[in-house]
Amino acid sequence: MTIQKLKSVRAIRQEADDLSERIERLRSAAERTTSAPSITGFGGGSGSTDRMAEQAAKLVDLISRRQQRLIYLEMQLEEIEEWLDGLSLEQREIMRLRYLKGMTW
């Protein structure tokens, strides 16, 4: 197990968290778009439909990317846990805190 691999797991976790935040922002924006009343009373026209379709496609893409990252993260964590099992209890905890949780020395 390399230090670089341990650090990469932390980066993957951060990437998944960032995707989750983007998904939530996009969902909030979509809710505002669909719940906003029309000023003219005649609806938004094809422009708002296109925008909603674009937001939906982006949302599906972000959810898919996040799911892929989470699956990859889980596989990496299983491999790391197997490696950590070979260490002493103290070493295991230090490695988890430093490289997986990102704590400083």
Jmol script that loads the backbone (N, CA, C; Angstrom):
load data "model"
ATOM      1  N   MET A   1       0.856  -1.172   0.000  1.00  0.00           N
ATOM      2  CA  MET A   1       0.000   0.000   0.000  1.00  0.00           C
ATOM      3  C   MET A   1       0.899   1.232   0.000  1.00  0.00           C
ATOM      4  N   THR A   2       0.584   2.166  -0.847  1.00  0.00           N
ATOM      5  CA  THR A   2       1.393   3.374  -0.921  1.00  0.00           C
ATOM      6  C   THR A   2       0.650   4.556  -0.295  1.00  0.00           C
ATOM      7  N   ILE A   3       1.419   5.534   0.109  1.00  0.00           N
ATOM      8  CA  ILE A   3       0.850   6.762   0.658  1.00  0.00           C
ATOM      9  C   ILE A   3      -0.023   7.430  -0.400  1.00  0.00           C
ATOM     10  N   GLN A   4       0.432   7.387  -1.645  1.00  0.00           N
ATOM     11  CA  GLN A   4      -0.330   8.002  -2.738  1.00  0.00           C
ATOM     12  C   GLN A   4      -1.714   7.370  -2.867  1.00  0.00           C
ATOM     13  N   LYS A   5      -1.798   6.054  -2.713  1.00  0.00           N
ATOM     14  CA  LYS A   5      -3.091   5.379  -2.806  1.00  0.00           C
ATOM     15  C   LYS A   5      -3.996   5.789  -1.646  1.00  0.00           C
ATOM     16  N   LEU A   6      -3.422   5.898  -0.467  1.00  0.00           N
ATOM     17  CA  LEU A   6      -4.203   6.323   0.690  1.00  0.00           C
ATOM     18  C   LEU A   6      -4.734   7.738   0.491  1.00  0.00           C
ATOM     19  N   LYS A   7      -3.885   8.612  -0.044  1.00  0.00           N
ATOM     20  CA  LYS A   7      -4.314   9.984  -0.300  1.00  0.00           C
ATOM     21  C   LYS A   7      -5.367  10.046  -1.401  1.00  0.00           C
ATOM     22  N   SER A   8      -5.257   9.164  -2.381  1.00  0.00           N
ATOM     23  CA  SER A   8      -6.219   9.182  -3.484  1.00  0.00           C
ATOM     24  C   SER A   8      -7.623   8.822  -3.003  1.00  0.00           C
ATOM     25  N   VAL A   9      -7.716   7.978  -1.988  1.00  0.00           N
ATOM     26  CA  VAL A   9      -9.021   7.617  -1.443  1.00  0.00           C
ATOM     27  C   VAL A   9      -9.688   8.847  -0.829  1.00  0.00           C
ATOM     28  N   ARG A  10      -8.910   9.636  -0.135  1.00  0.00           N
ATOM     29  CA  ARG A  10      -9.448  10.873   0.441  1.00  0.00           C
ATOM     30  C   ARG A  10      -9.922  11.806  -0.665  1.00  0.00           C
ATOM     31  N   ALA A  11      -9.176  11.887  -1.754  1.00  0.00           N
ATOM     32  CA  ALA A  11      -9.561  12.749  -2.874  1.00  0.00           C
ATOM     33  C   ALA A  11     -10.843  12.237  -3.550  1.00  0.00           C
ATOM     34  N   ILE A  12     -10.972  10.940  -3.666  1.00  0.00           N
ATOM     35  CA  ILE A  12     -12.185  10.357  -4.259  1.00  0.00           C
ATOM     36  C   ILE A  12     -13.393  10.660  -3.379  1.00  0.00           C
ATOM     37  N   ARG A  13     -13.219  10.534  -2.082  1.00  0.00           N
ATOM     38  CA  ARG A  13     -14.309  10.843  -1.150  1.00  0.00           C
ATOM     39  C   ARG A  13     -14.714  12.315  -1.279  1.00  0.00           C
ATOM     40  N   GLN A  14     -13.743  13.206  -1.382  1.00  0.00           N
ATOM     41  CA  GLN A  14     -14.033  14.631  -1.532  1.00  0.00           C
ATOM     42  C   GLN A  14     -14.760  14.898  -2.847  1.00  0.00           C
ATOM     43  N   GLU A  15     -14.332  14.217  -3.890  1.00  0.00           N
ATOM     44  CA  GLU A  15     -14.986  14.379  -5.191  1.00  0.00           C
ATOM     45  C   GLU A  15     -16.453  13.940  -5.120  1.00  0.00           C
ATOM     46  N   ALA A  16     -16.720  12.833  -4.456  1.00  0.00           N
ATOM     47  CA  ALA A  16     -18.102  12.360  -4.293  1.00  0.00           C
ATOM     48  C   ALA A  16     -18.917  13.361  -3.479  1.00  0.00           C
ATOM     49  N   ASP A  17     -18.322  13.927  -2.437  1.00  0.00           N
ATOM     50  CA  ASP A  17     -19.012  14.944  -1.638  1.00  0.00           C
ATOM     51  C   ASP A  17     -19.311  16.193  -2.470  1.00  0.00           C
ATOM     52  N   ASP A  18     -18.349  16.600  -3.293  1.00  0.00           N
ATOM     53  CA  ASP A  18     -18.554  17.761  -4.162  1.00  0.00           C
ATOM     54  C   ASP A  18     -19.686  17.507  -5.154  1.00  0.00           C
ATOM     55  N   LEU A  19     -19.730  16.296  -5.706  1.00  0.00           N
ATOM     56  CA  LEU A  19     -20.813  15.954  -6.626  1.00  0.00           C
ATOM     57  C   LEU A  19     -22.159  15.992  -5.911  1.00  0.00           C
ATOM     58  N   SER A  20     -22.193  15.529  -4.670  1.00  0.00           N
ATOM     59  CA  SER A  20     -23.437  15.565  -3.894  1.00  0.00           C
ATOM     60  C   SER A  20     -23.917  17.003  -3.703  1.00  0.00           C
ATOM     61  N   GLU A  21     -22.991  17.905  -3.419  1.00  0.00           N
ATOM     62  CA  GLU A  21     -23.349  19.312  -3.259  1.00  0.00           C
ATOM     63  C   GLU A  21     -23.886  19.900  -4.563  1.00  0.00           C
ATOM     64  N   ARG A  22     -23.244  19.566  -5.668  1.00  0.00           N
ATOM     65  CA  ARG A  22     -23.703  20.067  -6.962  1.00  0.00           C
ATOM     66  C   ARG A  22     -25.090  19.529  -7.288  1.00  0.00           C
ATOM     67  N   ILE A  23     -25.334  18.275  -6.944  1.00  0.00           N
ATOM     68  CA  ILE A  23     -26.647  17.668  -7.180  1.00  0.00           C
ATOM     69  C   ILE A  23     -27.708  18.406  -6.387  1.00  0.00           C
ATOM     70  N   GLU A  24     -27.420  18.688  -5.132  1.00  0.00           N
ATOM     71  CA  GLU A  24     -28.391  19.403  -4.298  1.00  0.00           C
ATOM     72  C   GLU A  24     -28.665  20.812  -4.816  1.00  0.00           C
ATOM     73  N   ARG A  25     -27.613  21.507  -5.255  1.00  0.00           N
ATOM     74  CA  ARG A  25     -27.815  22.850  -5.816  1.00  0.00           C
ATOM     75  C   ARG A  25     -28.668  22.797  -7.080  1.00  0.00           C
ATOM     76  N   LEU A  26     -28.407  21.803  -7.922  1.00  0.00           N
ATOM     77  CA  LEU A  26     -29.167  21.678  -9.160  1.00  0.00           C
ATOM     78  C   LEU A  26     -30.623  21.322  -8.869  1.00  0.00           C
ATOM     79  N   ARG A  27     -30.837  20.447  -7.893  1.00  0.00           N
ATOM     80  CA  ARG A  27     -32.213  20.105  -7.510  1.00  0.00           C
ATOM     81  C   ARG A  27     -32.945  21.336  -6.980  1.00  0.00           C
ATOM     82  N   SER A  28     -32.283  22.123  -6.173  1.00  0.00           N
ATOM     83  CA  SER A  28     -32.895  23.344  -5.638  1.00  0.00           C
ATOM     84  C   SER A  28     -33.236  24.312  -6.761  1.00  0.00           C
ATOM     85  N   ALA A  29     -32.319  24.467  -7.707  1.00  0.00           N
ATOM     86  CA  ALA A  29     -32.568  25.357  -8.841  1.00  0.00           C
ATOM     87  C   ALA A  29     -33.738  24.849  -9.674  1.00  0.00           C
ATOM     88  N   ALA A  30     -33.818  23.543  -9.850  1.00  0.00           N
ATOM     89  CA  ALA A  30     -34.923  22.969 -10.624  1.00  0.00           C
ATOM     90  C   ALA A  30     -36.252  23.188  -9.909  1.00  0.00           C
ATOM     91  N   GLU A  31     -36.262  23.060  -8.596  1.00  0.00           N
ATOM     92  CA  GLU A  31     -37.487  23.297  -7.835  1.00  0.00           C
ATOM     93  C   GLU A  31     -37.924  24.748  -7.947  1.00  0.00           C
ATOM     94  N   ARG A  32     -36.980  25.667  -7.903  1.00  0.00           N
ATOM     95  CA  ARG A  32     -37.321  27.090  -8.050  1.00  0.00           C
ATOM     96  C   ARG A  32     -37.877  27.364  -9.441  1.00  0.00           C
ATOM     97  N   THR A  33     -37.314  26.711 -10.444  1.00  0.00           N
ATOM     98  CA  THR A  33     -37.765  26.913 -11.820  1.00  0.00           C
ATOM     99  C   THR A  33     -39.184  26.405 -12.007  1.00  0.00           C
ATOM    100  N   THR A  34     -39.489  25.241 -11.448  1.00  0.00           N
ATOM    101  CA  THR A  34     -40.818  24.658 -11.642  1.00  0.00           C
ATOM    102  C   THR A  34     -41.868  25.309 -10.762  1.00  0.00           C
ATOM    103  N   SER A  35     -41.469  25.886  -9.636  1.00  0.00           N
ATOM    104  CA  SER A  35     -42.461  26.475  -8.735  1.00  0.00           C
ATOM    105  C   SER A  35     -42.655  27.971  -8.944  1.00  0.00           C
ATOM    106  N   ALA A  36     -41.821  28.583  -9.761  1.00  0.00           N
ATOM    107  CA  ALA A  36     -41.936  30.030  -9.987  1.00  0.00           C
ATOM    108  C   ALA A  36     -43.154  30.321 -10.850  1.00  0.00           C
ATOM    109  N   PRO A  37     -44.017  31.242 -10.415  1.00  0.00           N
ATOM    110  CA  PRO A  37     -45.191  31.581 -11.216  1.00  0.00           C
ATOM    111  C   PRO A  37     -44.798  32.362 -12.459  1.00  0.00           C
ATOM    112  N   SER A  38     -45.570  32.213 -13.475  1.00  0.00           N
ATOM    113  CA  SER A  38     -45.329  32.931 -14.719  1.00  0.00           C
ATOM    114  C   SER A  38     -45.803  34.373 -14.567  1.00  0.00           C
ATOM    115  N   ILE A  39     -45.028  35.313 -15.034  1.00  0.00           N
ATOM    116  CA  ILE A  39     -45.389  36.722 -14.931  1.00  0.00           C
ATOM    117  C   ILE A  39     -46.578  37.030 -15.843  1.00  0.00           C
ATOM    118  N   THR A  40     -46.571  36.465 -17.040  1.00  0.00           N
ATOM    119  CA  THR A  40     -47.630  36.764 -18.008  1.00  0.00           C
ATOM    120  C   THR A  40     -48.856  35.897 -17.804  1.00  0.00           C
ATOM    121  N   GLY A  41     -48.691  34.784 -17.127  1.00  0.00           N
ATOM    122  CA  GLY A  41     -49.809  33.870 -16.952  1.00  0.00           C
ATOM    123  C   GLY A  41     -49.946  32.885 -18.090  1.00  0.00           C
ATOM    124  N   PHE A  42     -49.076  32.959 -19.088  1.00  0.00           N
ATOM    125  CA  PHE A  42     -49.159  32.068 -20.242  1.00  0.00           C
ATOM    126  C   PHE A  42     -48.098  30.976 -20.229  1.00  0.00           C
ATOM    127  N   GLY A  43     -47.421  30.785 -19.137  1.00  0.00           N
ATOM    128  CA  GLY A  43     -46.392  29.741 -19.084  1.00  0.00           C
ATOM    129  C   GLY A  43     -45.070  30.254 -19.584  1.00  0.00           C
ATOM    130  N   GLY A  44     -44.088  29.403 -19.490  1.00  0.00           N
ATOM    131  CA  GLY A  44     -42.740  29.814 -19.825  1.00  0.00           C
ATOM    132  C   GLY A  44     -42.357  29.635 -21.269  1.00  0.00           C
ATOM    133  N   GLY A  45     -43.157  28.949 -22.047  1.00  0.00           N
ATOM    134  CA  GLY A  45     -42.796  28.720 -23.432  1.00  0.00           C
ATOM    135  C   GLY A  45     -41.761  27.630 -23.563  1.00  0.00           C
ATOM    136  N   SER A  46     -41.273  27.435 -24.773  1.00  0.00           N
ATOM    137  CA  SER A  46     -40.338  26.338 -25.025  1.00  0.00           C
ATOM    138  C   SER A  46     -38.987  26.571 -24.366  1.00  0.00           C
ATOM    139  N   GLY A  47     -38.643  27.809 -24.079  1.00  0.00           N
ATOM    140  CA  GLY A  47     -37.358  28.105 -23.447  1.00  0.00           C
ATOM    141  C   GLY A  47     -37.246  27.488 -22.075  1.00  0.00           C
ATOM    142  N   SER A  48     -38.305  27.577 -21.263  1.00  0.00           N
ATOM    143  CA  SER A  48     -38.226  27.006 -19.919  1.00  0.00           C
ATOM    144  C   SER A  48     -38.237  25.487 -19.972  1.00  0.00           C
ATOM    145  N   THR A  49     -38.932  24.921 -20.969  1.00  0.00           N
ATOM    146  CA  THR A  49     -38.946  23.462 -21.120  1.00  0.00           C
ATOM    147  C   THR A  49     -37.554  22.969 -21.477  1.00  0.00           C
ATOM    148  N   ASP A  50     -36.886  23.695 -22.370  1.00  0.00           N
ATOM    149  CA  ASP A  50     -35.520  23.337 -22.741  1.00  0.00           C
ATOM    150  C   ASP A  50     -34.592  23.440 -21.542  1.00  0.00           C
ATOM    151  N   ARG A  51     -34.781  24.476 -20.758  1.00  0.00           N
ATOM    152  CA  ARG A  51     -33.935  24.663 -19.573  1.00  0.00           C
ATOM    153  C   ARG A  51     -34.163  23.540 -18.572  1.00  0.00           C
ATOM    154  N   MET A  52     -35.413  23.163 -18.371  1.00  0.00           N
ATOM    155  CA  MET A  52     -35.720  22.080 -17.434  1.00  0.00           C
ATOM    156  C   MET A  52     -35.152  20.756 -17.934  1.00  0.00           C
ATOM    157  N   ALA A  53     -35.244  20.518 -19.232  1.00  0.00           N
ATOM    158  CA  ALA A  53     -34.687  19.288 -19.808  1.00  0.00           C
ATOM    159  C   ALA A  53     -33.170  19.268 -19.657  1.00  0.00           C
ATOM    160  N   GLU A  54     -32.555  20.427 -19.851  1.00  0.00           N
ATOM    161  CA  GLU A  54     -31.106  20.537 -19.692  1.00  0.00           C
ATOM    162  C   GLU A  54     -30.704  20.275 -18.242  1.00  0.00           C
ATOM    163  N   GLN A  55     -31.454  20.843 -17.297  1.00  0.00           N
ATOM    164  CA  GLN A  55     -31.166  20.625 -15.878  1.00  0.00           C
ATOM    165  C   GLN A  55     -31.363  19.156 -15.503  1.00  0.00           C
ATOM    166  N   ALA A  56     -32.405  18.529 -16.041  1.00  0.00           N
ATOM    167  CA  ALA A  56     -32.666  17.118 -15.742  1.00  0.00           C
ATOM    168  C   ALA A  56     -31.535  16.238 -16.272  1.00  0.00           C
ATOM    169  N   ALA A  57     -31.073  16.522 -17.480  1.00  0.00           N
ATOM    170  CA  ALA A  57     -29.973  15.751 -18.055  1.00  0.00           C
ATOM    171  C   ALA A  57     -28.701  15.930 -17.236  1.00  0.00           C
ATOM    172  N   LYS A  58     -28.438  17.149 -16.820  1.00  0.00           N
ATOM    173  CA  LYS A  58     -27.251  17.430 -15.997  1.00  0.00           C
ATOM    174  C   LYS A  58     -27.351  16.700 -14.657  1.00  0.00           C
ATOM    175  N   LEU A  59     -28.551  16.703 -14.082  1.00  0.00           N
ATOM    176  CA  LEU A  59     -28.771  16.023 -12.807  1.00  0.00           C
ATOM    177  C   LEU A  59     -28.527  14.527 -12.933  1.00  0.00           C
ATOM    178  N   VAL A  60     -29.034  13.924 -13.984  1.00  0.00           N
ATOM    179  CA  VAL A  60     -28.828  12.491 -14.217  1.00  0.00           C
ATOM    180  C   VAL A  60     -27.341  12.185 -14.375  1.00  0.00           C
ATOM    181  N   ASP A  61     -26.639  13.048 -15.110  1.00  0.00           N
ATOM    182  CA  ASP A  61     -25.196  12.860 -15.308  1.00  0.00           C
ATOM    183  C   ASP A  61     -24.443  12.949 -13.984  1.00  0.00           C
ATOM    184  N   LEU A  62     -24.763  13.948 -13.165  1.00  0.00           N
ATOM    185  CA  LEU A  62     -24.081  14.111 -11.876  1.00  0.00           C
ATOM    186  C   LEU A  62     -24.356  12.933 -10.947  1.00  0.00           C
ATOM    187  N   ILE A  63     -25.588  12.470 -10.918  1.00  0.00           N
ATOM    188  CA  ILE A  63     -25.932  11.326 -10.070  1.00  0.00           C
ATOM    189  C   ILE A  63     -25.178  10.089 -10.517  1.00  0.00           C
ATOM    190  N   SER A  64     -25.096   9.888 -11.825  1.00  0.00           N
ATOM    191  CA  SER A  64     -24.358   8.738 -12.360  1.00  0.00           C
ATOM    192  C   SER A  64     -22.877   8.815 -12.005  1.00  0.00           C
ATOM    193  N   ARG A  65     -22.284  10.002 -12.182  1.00  0.00           N
ATOM    194  CA  ARG A  65     -20.863  10.174 -11.840  1.00  0.00           C
ATOM    195  C   ARG A  65     -20.610   9.950 -10.359  1.00  0.00           C
ATOM    196  N   ARG A  66     -21.511  10.466  -9.511  1.00  0.00           N
ATOM    197  CA  ARG A  66     -21.344  10.265  -8.073  1.00  0.00           C
ATOM    198  C   ARG A  66     -21.429   8.781  -7.726  1.00  0.00           C
ATOM    199  N   GLN A  67     -22.374   8.078  -8.318  1.00  0.00           N
ATOM    200  CA  GLN A  67     -22.526   6.653  -8.043  1.00  0.00           C
ATOM    201  C   GLN A  67     -21.276   5.875  -8.447  1.00  0.00           C
ATOM    202  N   GLN A  68     -20.713   6.208  -9.598  1.00  0.00           N
ATOM    203  CA  GLN A  68     -19.481   5.556 -10.043  1.00  0.00           C
ATOM    204  C   GLN A  68     -18.340   5.809  -9.064  1.00  0.00           C
ATOM    205  N   ARG A  69     -18.216   7.056  -8.594  1.00  0.00           N
ATOM    206  CA  ARG A  69     -17.152   7.386  -7.641  1.00  0.00           C
ATOM    207  C   ARG A  69     -17.339   6.647  -6.327  1.00  0.00           C
ATOM    208  N   LEU A  70     -18.592   6.543  -5.868  1.00  0.00           N
ATOM    209  CA  LEU A  70     -18.862   5.849  -4.607  1.00  0.00           C
ATOM    210  C   LEU A  70     -18.556   4.357  -4.708  1.00  0.00           C
ATOM    211  N   ILE A  71     -18.875   3.761  -5.841  1.00  0.00           N
ATOM    212  CA  ILE A  71     -18.563   2.339  -6.036  1.00  0.00           C
ATOM    213  C   ILE A  71     -17.051   2.140  -6.037  1.00  0.00           C
ATOM    214  N   TYR A  72     -16.346   2.985  -6.771  1.00  0.00           N
ATOM    215  CA  TYR A  72     -14.890   2.889  -6.813  1.00  0.00           C
ATOM    216  C   TYR A  72     -14.294   3.123  -5.424  1.00  0.00           C
ATOM    217  N   LEU A  73     -14.833   4.096  -4.705  1.00  0.00           N
ATOM    218  CA  LEU A  73     -14.363   4.385  -3.353  1.00  0.00           C
ATOM    219  C   LEU A  73     -14.539   3.175  -2.451  1.00  0.00           C
ATOM    220  N   GLU A  74     -15.679   2.539  -2.527  1.00  0.00           N
ATOM    221  CA  GLU A  74     -15.939   1.368  -1.690  1.00  0.00           C
ATOM    222  C   GLU A  74     -14.954   0.236  -1.988  1.00  0.00           C
ATOM    223  N   MET A  75     -14.656   0.023  -3.255  1.00  0.00           N
ATOM    224  CA  MET A  75     -13.678  -1.017  -3.616  1.00  0.00           C
ATOM    225  C   MET A  75     -12.302  -0.676  -3.046  1.00  0.00           C
ATOM    226  N   GLN A  76     -11.901   0.582  -3.153  1.00  0.00           N
ATOM    227  CA  GLN A  76     -10.605   1.001  -2.635  1.00  0.00           C
ATOM    228  C   GLN A  76     -10.553   0.867  -1.112  1.00  0.00           C
ATOM    229  N   LEU A  77     -11.629   1.235  -0.441  1.00  0.00           N
ATOM    230  CA  LEU A  77     -11.670   1.139   1.022  1.00  0.00           C
ATOM    231  C   LEU A  77     -11.573  -0.314   1.488  1.00  0.00           C
ATOM    232  N   GLU A  78     -12.196  -1.223   0.767  1.00  0.00           N
ATOM    233  CA  GLU A  78     -12.085  -2.640   1.127  1.00  0.00           C
ATOM    234  C   GLU A  78     -10.637  -3.108   1.035  1.00  0.00           C
ATOM    235  N   GLU A  79      -9.954  -2.708  -0.027  1.00  0.00           N
ATOM    236  CA  GLU A  79      -8.550  -3.083  -0.198  1.00  0.00           C
ATOM    237  C   GLU A  79      -7.685  -2.487   0.917  1.00  0.00           C
ATOM    238  N   ILE A  80      -7.940  -1.247   1.257  1.00  0.00           N
ATOM    239  CA  ILE A  80      -7.177  -0.587   2.318  1.00  0.00           C
ATOM    240  C   ILE A  80      -7.447  -1.245   3.667  1.00  0.00           C
ATOM    241  N   GLU A  81      -8.700  -1.578   3.934  1.00  0.00           N
ATOM    242  CA  GLU A  81      -9.037  -2.234   5.204  1.00  0.00           C
ATOM    243  C   GLU A  81      -8.309  -3.575   5.339  1.00  0.00           C
ATOM    244  N   GLU A  82      -8.205  -4.318   4.260  1.00  0.00           N
ATOM    245  CA  GLU A  82      -7.451  -5.581   4.297  1.00  0.00           C
ATOM    246  C   GLU A  82      -5.992  -5.313   4.656  1.00  0.00           C
ATOM    247  N   TRP A  83      -5.415  -4.275   4.060  1.00  0.00           N
ATOM    248  CA  TRP A  83      -4.032  -3.927   4.350  1.00  0.00           C
ATOM    249  C   TRP A  83      -3.886  -3.458   5.795  1.00  0.00           C
ATOM    250  N   LEU A  84      -4.833  -2.641   6.262  1.00  0.00           N
ATOM    251  CA  LEU A  84      -4.770  -2.129   7.632  1.00  0.00           C
ATOM    252  C   LEU A  84      -4.881  -3.251   8.661  1.00  0.00           C
ATOM    253  N   ASP A  85      -5.593  -4.316   8.334  1.00  0.00           N
ATOM    254  CA  ASP A  85      -5.733  -5.436   9.263  1.00  0.00           C
ATOM    255  C   ASP A  85      -4.391  -6.065   9.630  1.00  0.00           C
ATOM    256  N   GLY A  86      -3.396  -5.876   8.773  1.00  0.00           N
ATOM    257  CA  GLY A  86      -2.076  -6.422   9.038  1.00  0.00           C
ATOM    258  C   GLY A  86      -1.232  -5.548   9.958  1.00  0.00           C
ATOM    259  N   LEU A  87      -1.737  -4.385  10.307  1.00  0.00           N
ATOM    260  CA  LEU A  87      -0.993  -3.460  11.169  1.00  0.00           C
ATOM    261  C   LEU A  87      -1.443  -3.605  12.619  1.00  0.00           C
ATOM    262  N   SER A  88      -0.630  -3.069  13.508  1.00  0.00           N
ATOM    263  CA  SER A  88      -1.037  -3.049  14.913  1.00  0.00           C
ATOM    264  C   SER A  88      -2.212  -2.089  15.075  1.00  0.00           C
ATOM    265  N   LEU A  89      -2.917  -2.209  16.178  1.00  0.00           N
ATOM    266  CA  LEU A  89      -4.082  -1.371  16.435  1.00  0.00           C
ATOM    267  C   LEU A  89      -3.729   0.115  16.383  1.00  0.00           C
ATOM    268  N   GLU A  90      -2.615   0.478  17.003  1.00  0.00           N
ATOM    269  CA  GLU A  90      -2.185   1.871  17.022  1.00  0.00           C
ATOM    270  C   GLU A  90      -1.835   2.365  15.614  1.00  0.00           C
ATOM    271  N   GLN A  91      -1.093   1.574  14.863  1.00  0.00           N
ATOM    272  CA  GLN A  91      -0.725   1.954  13.504  1.00  0.00           C
ATOM    273  C   GLN A  91      -1.964   2.101  12.616  1.00  0.00           C
ATOM    274  N   ARG A  92      -2.900   1.185  12.777  1.00  0.00           N
ATOM    275  CA  ARG A  92      -4.144   1.232  12.009  1.00  0.00           C
ATOM    276  C   ARG A  92      -4.882   2.547  12.228  1.00  0.00           C
ATOM    277  N   GLU A  93      -5.023   2.907  13.495  1.00  0.00           N
ATOM    278  CA  GLU A  93      -5.756   4.124  13.834  1.00  0.00           C
ATOM    279  C   GLU A  93      -5.045   5.362  13.298  1.00  0.00           C
ATOM    280  N   ILE A  94      -3.735   5.396  13.413  1.00  0.00           N
ATOM    281  CA  ILE A  94      -2.959   6.531  12.906  1.00  0.00           C
ATOM    282  C   ILE A  94      -3.136   6.652  11.389  1.00  0.00           C
ATOM    283  N   MET A  95      -3.059   5.549  10.678  1.00  0.00           N
ATOM    284  CA  MET A  95      -3.215   5.575   9.219  1.00  0.00           C
ATOM    285  C   MET A  95      -4.618   6.023   8.827  1.00  0.00           C
ATOM    286  N   ARG A  96      -5.624   5.562   9.529  1.00  0.00           N
ATOM    287  CA  ARG A  96      -7.003   5.982   9.236  1.00  0.00           C
ATOM    288  C   ARG A  96      -7.178   7.484   9.460  1.00  0.00           C
ATOM    289  N   LEU A  97      -6.704   7.949  10.603  1.00  0.00           N
ATOM    290  CA  LEU A  97      -6.874   9.362  10.925  1.00  0.00           C
ATOM    291  C   LEU A  97      -6.089  10.261   9.973  1.00  0.00           C
ATOM    292  N   ARG A  98      -4.871   9.880   9.669  1.00  0.00           N
ATOM    293  CA  ARG A  98      -4.011  10.722   8.851  1.00  0.00           C
ATOM    294  C   ARG A  98      -4.412  10.708   7.378  1.00  0.00           C
ATOM    295  N   TYR A  99      -4.563   9.528   6.809  1.00  0.00           N
ATOM    296  CA  TYR A  99      -4.732   9.443   5.361  1.00  0.00           C
ATOM    297  C   TYR A  99      -6.176   9.302   4.913  1.00  0.00           C
ATOM    298  N   LEU A 100      -7.010   8.690   5.689  1.00  0.00           N
ATOM    299  CA  LEU A 100      -8.402   8.535   5.261  1.00  0.00           C
ATOM    300  C   LEU A 100      -9.289   9.676   5.757  1.00  0.00           C
ATOM    301  N   LYS A 101      -9.010  10.179   6.942  1.00  0.00           N
ATOM    302  CA  LYS A 101      -9.808  11.277   7.493  1.00  0.00           C
ATOM    303  C   LYS A 101      -9.174  12.631   7.228  1.00  0.00           C
ATOM    304  N   GLY A 102      -7.874  12.638   6.860  1.00  0.00           N
ATOM    305  CA  GLY A 102      -7.219  13.884   6.508  1.00  0.00           C
ATOM    306  C   GLY A 102      -6.726  14.730   7.662  1.00  0.00           C
ATOM    307  N   MET A 103      -6.623  14.157   8.833  1.00  0.00           N
ATOM    308  CA  MET A 103      -6.150  14.914   9.982  1.00  0.00           C
ATOM    309  C   MET A 103      -4.651  15.185   9.857  1.00  0.00           C
ATOM    310  N   THR A 104      -4.216  16.261  10.467  1.00  0.00           N
ATOM    311  CA  THR A 104      -2.791  16.578  10.428  1.00  0.00           C
ATOM    312  C   THR A 104      -2.089  15.925  11.608  1.00  0.00           C
ATOM    313  N   TRP A 105      -0.784  15.885  11.518  1.00  0.00           N
ATOM    314  CA  TRP A 105      -0.007  15.279  12.600  1.00  0.00           C
ATOM    315  C   TRP A 105      -0.149  16.114  13.839  1.00  0.00           C
TER     316      TRP A 105
END
end "model"
wireframe off; spacefill off
backbone 0.3
color backbone group
